[in-house]
Amino acid sequence: MDKQFIAKYTPEAEEDLKNLDKQNLKRALRTVALFEYLGKTGINSRPLNKDGLFEMKCDKVRIYFMYHENNIIIIGLVALKKSQKAPEKHKLEAINNIKKYIRSNIHEKS
């Protein structure tokens, strides 16, 4: 089975993952891996705003991401779920992390 998406992580998201406890880390990585193979139909994801930010959840963890060229998703923030609604500050932080990641990778390719 081929992957439908390729997940890329911003440095901030990688740091967020390192800060998770072992159980939540395994859940988050498994959720992203499933999303890579099954796409939107296999994992519960939903749009968060008009800027193109999405969220996938796995138990107590929120994973904020955006779609990018050719089946790539860029994960900008991983946070523990503390409320029913995604906090605005997490949304803004994720978008900023993703935009910074895209800018730095475009300059590296040039």
N, CA, C and O of each residue as an XYZ file, in Angstrom:
440
protein
N       0.842     -1.179      0.000
C       0.000      0.000      0.000
C       0.889      1.244      0.000
O       1.788      1.371      0.831
N       0.636      2.145     -0.920
C       1.406      3.373     -1.020
C       0.845      4.444     -0.100
O      -0.339      4.446      0.238
N       1.723      5.350      0.294
C       1.298      6.473      1.115
C       0.513      7.465      0.275
O       0.852      7.724     -0.880
N      -0.545      8.021      0.869
C      -1.293      9.082      0.219
C      -0.659     10.439      0.515
O      -0.746     11.367     -0.289
N      -0.025     10.540      1.673
C       0.598     11.789      2.108
C       1.965     11.503      2.697
O       2.249     10.385      3.127
N       2.797     12.512      2.712
C       4.082     12.454      3.398
C       4.061     13.537      4.465
O       3.806     14.704      4.167
N       4.324     13.156      5.693
C       4.315     14.111      6.800
C       5.707     14.698      6.983
O       6.705     13.978      7.018
N       5.749     16.000      7.098
C       6.969     16.735      7.426
C       6.683     17.471      8.729
O       5.566     17.934      8.960
N       7.683     17.574      9.560
C       7.522     18.204     10.869
C       8.362     19.465     10.958
O       9.530     19.471     10.570
N       7.771     20.524     11.466
C       8.561     21.710     11.760
C       9.459     21.384     12.950
O       9.156     20.461     13.706
N      10.554     22.119     13.133
C      11.396     21.884     14.318
C      10.609     22.021     15.627
O      10.865     21.304     16.594
N       9.665     22.937     15.641
C       8.847     23.139     16.841
C       7.969     21.921     17.121
O       7.812     21.518     18.273
N       7.400     21.339     16.074
C       6.570     20.137     16.249
C       7.425     18.963     16.718
O       6.988     18.169     17.551
N       8.646     18.851     16.185
C       9.549     17.792     16.644
C       9.859     17.951     18.127
O       9.924     16.966     18.862
N      10.050     19.180     18.558
C      10.312     19.448     19.975
C       9.074     19.112     20.815
O       9.192     18.549     21.904
N       7.895     19.459     20.307
C       6.651     19.121     21.004
C       6.537     17.614     21.195
O       6.146     17.147     22.265
N       6.877     16.862     20.162
C       6.812     15.398     20.253
C       7.761     14.876     21.326
O       7.404     13.980     22.090
N       8.963     15.429     21.384
C       9.946     15.001     22.386
C       9.447     15.232     23.808
O       9.829     14.517     24.734
N       8.593     16.235     23.970
C       8.091     16.578     25.299
C       6.876     15.759     25.736
O       6.440     15.859     26.883
N       6.330     14.953     24.828
C       5.193     14.105     25.195
C       5.671     12.895     25.995
O       6.802     12.436     25.832
N       4.799     12.390     26.856
C       5.121     11.139     27.534
C       5.077     10.008     26.512
O       4.532     10.167     25.419
N       5.645      8.884     26.870
C       5.829      7.766     25.939
C       4.513      7.311     25.300
O       4.458      7.075     24.094
N       3.470      7.190     26.097
C       2.187      6.699     25.588
C       1.579      7.675     24.572
O       1.121      7.258     23.508
N       1.573      8.972     24.901
C       1.010      9.954     23.972
C       1.877     10.116     22.732
O       1.354     10.377     21.649
N       3.188      9.966     22.867
C       4.081     10.014     21.715
C       3.747      8.887     20.741
O       3.632      9.120     19.537
N       3.592      7.671     21.253
C       3.248      6.531     20.404
C       1.914      6.755     19.703
O       1.779      6.457     18.517
N       0.940      7.273     20.421
C      -0.376      7.527     19.829
C      -0.284      8.573     18.723
O      -0.862      8.399     17.651
N       0.445      9.662     18.983
C       0.562     10.733     17.996
C       1.260     10.231     16.734
O       0.791     10.486     15.625
N       2.372      9.522     16.896
C       3.108      9.025     15.737
C       2.296      8.000     14.949
O       2.347      7.971     13.720
N       1.555      7.170     15.654
C       0.697      6.181     14.987
C      -0.423      6.880     14.204
O      -0.757      6.465     13.094
N      -0.995      7.929     14.776
C      -2.056      8.672     14.098
C      -1.539      9.311     12.821
O      -2.192      9.240     11.780
N      -0.359      9.941     12.895
C       0.227     10.561     11.700
C       0.543      9.494     10.657
O       0.277      9.693      9.472
N       1.099      8.381     11.079
C       1.430      7.295     10.142
C       0.165      6.771      9.452
O       0.172      6.531      8.244
N      -0.900      6.598     10.201
C      -2.162      6.156      9.599
C      -2.683      7.179      8.605
O      -3.187      6.825      7.539
N      -2.556      8.463      8.966
C      -3.008      9.518      8.061
C      -2.206      9.472      6.760
O      -2.763      9.676      5.681
N      -0.909      9.207      6.854
C      -0.081      9.130      5.649
C      -0.610      8.051      4.696
O      -0.612      8.246      3.480
N      -1.050      6.935      5.233
C      -1.524      5.822      4.399
C      -3.002      5.913      4.033
O      -3.380      5.640      2.894
N      -3.833      6.295      4.994
C      -5.277      6.265      4.766
C      -5.861      7.608      4.353
O      -6.946      7.662      3.773
N      -5.153      8.685      4.646
C      -5.650     10.014      4.304
C      -6.832     10.424      5.158
O      -7.041      9.913      6.259
N      -7.588     11.346      4.628
C      -8.700     11.944      5.360
C      -9.778     10.938      5.745
O     -10.469     11.121      6.747
N      -9.921      9.890      4.964
C     -11.004      8.940      5.230
C     -10.696      8.031      6.413
O     -11.614      7.494      7.034
N      -9.418      7.852      6.733
C      -9.056      6.924      7.788
C      -8.833      7.539      9.149
O      -8.872      6.842     10.162
N      -8.598      8.839      9.185
C      -8.285      9.517     10.442
C      -9.220     10.701     10.614
O      -9.524     11.411      9.655
N      -9.667     10.904     11.825
C     -10.542     12.021     12.145
C      -9.738     13.318     12.077
O      -8.950     13.615     12.975
N      -9.941     14.087     11.008
C      -9.311     15.400     10.890
C     -10.388     16.400     10.506
O     -11.408     16.052      9.909
N     -10.133     17.652     10.865
C     -11.134     18.669     10.538
C     -10.452     20.009     10.299
O      -9.398     20.284     10.873
N     -11.055     20.845      9.449
C     -10.492     22.176      9.224
C     -10.729     23.052     10.453
O     -11.757     22.940     11.120
N      -9.765     23.924     10.743
C      -9.888     24.805     11.901
C     -10.153     26.258     11.529
O     -10.722     27.012     12.317
N      -9.736     26.650     10.319
C      -9.944     28.033      9.913
C      -9.866     28.152      8.391
O      -9.670     27.162      7.686
N     -10.023     29.376      7.903
C      -9.999     29.615      6.458
C      -8.583     29.707      5.912
O      -8.397     29.774      4.697
N      -7.576     29.713      6.789
C      -6.179     29.790      6.361
C      -5.634     28.435      5.931
O      -4.496     28.346      5.469
N      -6.431     27.378      6.075
C      -5.995     26.054      5.641
C      -5.392     25.206      6.743
O      -4.732     24.206      6.460
N      -5.606     25.587      7.997
C      -5.099     24.805      9.117
C      -6.097     23.701      9.465
O      -7.305     23.932      9.528
N      -5.571     22.508      9.687
C      -6.385     21.352     10.052
C      -5.884     20.776     11.363
O      -4.785     21.081     11.829
N      -6.719     19.943     11.935
C      -6.368     19.302     13.193
C      -6.735     17.828     13.102
O      -7.795     17.468     12.590
N      -5.848     16.988     13.602
C      -6.208     15.592     13.818
C      -6.009     15.325     15.300
O      -5.111     15.883     15.929
N      -6.843     14.479     15.839
C      -6.788     14.185     17.271
C      -6.553     12.705     17.491
O      -6.997     11.851     16.724
N      -5.842     12.440     18.564
C      -5.701     11.060     19.028
C      -5.728     11.121     20.551
O      -4.785     11.594     21.185
N      -6.782     10.652     21.103
C      -6.998     10.692     22.545
C      -6.761     12.088     23.102
O      -7.586     12.980     22.905
N      -5.644     12.286     23.795
C      -5.384     13.552     24.487
C      -4.473     14.491     23.706
O      -4.052     15.515     24.243
N      -4.159     14.172     22.458
C      -3.197     14.958     21.694
C      -3.867     15.589     20.468
O      -4.643     14.947     19.761
N      -3.543     16.866     20.240
C      -3.984     17.580     19.042
C      -2.765     17.758     18.144
O      -1.688     18.129     18.610
N      -2.943     17.493     16.864
C      -1.870     17.639     15.892
C      -2.365     18.627     14.841
O      -3.327     18.356     14.122
N      -1.698     19.773     14.762
C      -2.096     20.837     13.843
C      -1.240     20.756     12.580
O      -0.015     20.664     12.660
N      -1.893     20.791     11.404
C      -1.152     20.657     10.163
C      -1.817     21.421      9.027
O      -2.971     21.841      9.121
N      -1.054     21.588      7.952
C      -1.553     22.186      6.716
C      -1.126     21.290      5.557
O      -0.087     20.633      5.614
N      -1.932     21.276      4.523
C      -1.561     20.572      3.307
C      -0.586     21.445      2.537
O      -0.696     22.671      2.541
N       0.370     20.802      1.876
C       1.354     21.514      1.075
C       1.486     20.769     -0.250
O       0.900     19.698     -0.413
N       2.212     21.292     -1.157
C       2.316     20.757     -2.513
C       2.502     19.244     -2.577
O       3.206     18.649     -1.761
N       1.858     18.647     -3.560
C       2.016     17.225     -3.892
C       1.900     16.253     -2.723
O       2.841     15.514     -2.433
N       0.788     16.250     -2.075
C       0.489     15.251     -1.037
C       1.395     15.317      0.189
O       1.671     14.295      0.817
N       1.849     16.501      0.522
C       2.659     16.666      1.734
C       1.807     17.370      2.780
O       1.085     18.319      2.476
N       1.899     16.898      3.999
C       1.311     17.638      5.106
C       2.467     18.110      5.986
O       3.422     17.372      6.226
N       2.364     19.340      6.457
C       3.376     19.895      7.336
C       2.753     20.066      8.712
O       1.781     20.800      8.888
N       3.329     19.377      9.674
C       2.825     19.433     11.037
C       3.536     20.565     11.757
O       4.763     20.583     11.853
N       2.754     21.506     12.260
C       3.320     22.707     12.853
C       3.303     22.744     14.352
O       4.055     23.508     14.956
N       2.459     21.934     14.982
C       2.348     21.972     16.435
C       1.692     20.684     16.913
O       0.757     20.178     16.293
N       2.191     20.173     18.008
C       1.598     19.016     18.667
C       1.377     19.430     20.115
O       2.320     19.847     20.789
N       0.148     19.322     20.599
C      -0.152     19.787     21.951
C      -1.116     18.832     22.640
O      -1.929     18.169     21.997
N      -1.006     18.778     23.945
C      -1.965     18.004     24.720
C      -3.309     18.700     24.711
O      -3.388     19.923     24.828
N      -4.350     17.928     24.574
C      -5.712     18.455     24.544
C      -6.147     18.753     25.969
O      -6.188     17.867     26.823
N      -6.475     20.031     26.212
C      -6.900     20.432     27.554
C      -8.327     20.953     27.586
O      -8.896     21.139     28.662
N      -8.916     21.191     26.406
C     -10.287     21.689     26.349
C     -10.963     21.121     25.106
O     -10.315     20.491     24.270
N     -12.255     21.347     24.991
C     -13.013     20.847     23.842
C     -12.633     21.587     22.563
O     -12.623     20.999     21.482
N     -12.323     22.873     22.684
C     -12.066     23.711     21.528
C     -10.569     23.974     21.387
O      -9.869     24.173     22.379
N     -10.091     23.972     20.155
C      -8.676     24.259     19.897
C      -8.381     25.714     20.249
O      -9.035     26.616     19.725
N      -7.414     25.959     21.124
C      -7.089     27.339     21.516
C      -6.550     28.157     20.346
O      -5.764     27.661     19.539
N      -6.980     29.407     20.264
C      -6.533     30.301     19.191
C      -5.017     30.441     19.177
O      -4.411     30.492     18.107
N      -4.399     30.503     20.353
C      -2.938     30.678     20.386
C      -2.232     29.475     19.758
O      -1.181     29.636     19.137
N      -2.791     28.276     19.908
C      -2.202     27.094     19.274
C      -2.353     27.170     17.759
O      -1.436     26.808     17.021
N      -3.500     27.637     17.299
C      -3.719     27.771     15.862
C      -2.714     28.746     15.255
O      -2.086     28.450     14.238
N      -2.569     29.905     15.884
C      -1.641     30.917     15.377
C      -0.204     30.420     15.409
O       0.553     30.636     14.464
N       0.166     29.762     16.486
C       1.518     29.230     16.610
C       1.796     28.188     15.522
O       2.871     28.184     14.922
N       0.835     27.316     15.275
C       1.002     26.289     14.244
C       1.166     26.917     12.862
O       2.053     26.523     12.104
N       0.326     27.881     12.535
C       0.412     28.554     11.234
C       1.757     29.243     11.081
O       2.396     29.130     10.034
N       2.195     29.955     12.111
C       3.484     30.647     12.046
C       4.636     29.663     11.877
O       5.549     29.909     11.089
N       4.601     28.557     12.607
C       5.649     27.539     12.489
C       5.701     26.958     11.082
O       6.779     26.762     10.522
N       4.532     26.685     10.519
C       4.464     26.095      9.182
C       4.965     27.091      8.123
O       5.732     26.719      7.234
N       4.536     28.335      8.221
C       4.979     29.347      7.253
C       6.491     29.537      7.324
O       7.152     29.650      6.292
N       7.036     29.573      8.526
C       8.484     29.712      8.702
C       9.206     28.500      8.105
O      10.245     28.654      7.462
N       8.666     27.311      8.312
C       9.244     26.078      7.771
C       9.254     26.113      6.241
O      10.257     25.765      5.617
N       8.161     26.526      5.652
C       8.058     26.593      4.184
C       9.064     27.612      3.647
O       9.780     27.329      2.686
N       9.119     28.792      4.262
C      10.062     29.819      3.805
C      11.496     29.314      3.878
O      12.263     29.506      2.934
N      11.866     28.682      4.966
C      13.256     28.235      5.108
C      13.580     27.106      4.138
O      14.710     27.030      3.655
N      12.648     26.246      3.843
C      12.898     25.169      2.901
C      12.927     25.639      1.463
O      13.630     25.047      0.644
N      12.186     26.687      1.127
C      12.226     27.241     -0.217
C      13.586     27.885     -0.459
O      14.155     27.739     -1.541
N      14.119     28.603      0.546
C      15.418     29.240      0.403
C      16.540     28.211      0.299
O      17.528     28.441     -0.399
N      16.394     27.073      0.991
C      17.410     26.032      0.920
C      17.452     25.396     -0.463
O      18.524     25.013     -0.930
N      16.306     25.279     -1.123
C      16.239     24.653     -2.447
C      16.771     25.586     -3.543
O      17.243     25.124     -4.582
N      16.694     26.892     -3.306
C      17.124     27.872     -4.329
C      18.613     27.932     -4.462
O      19.130     28.700     -5.274
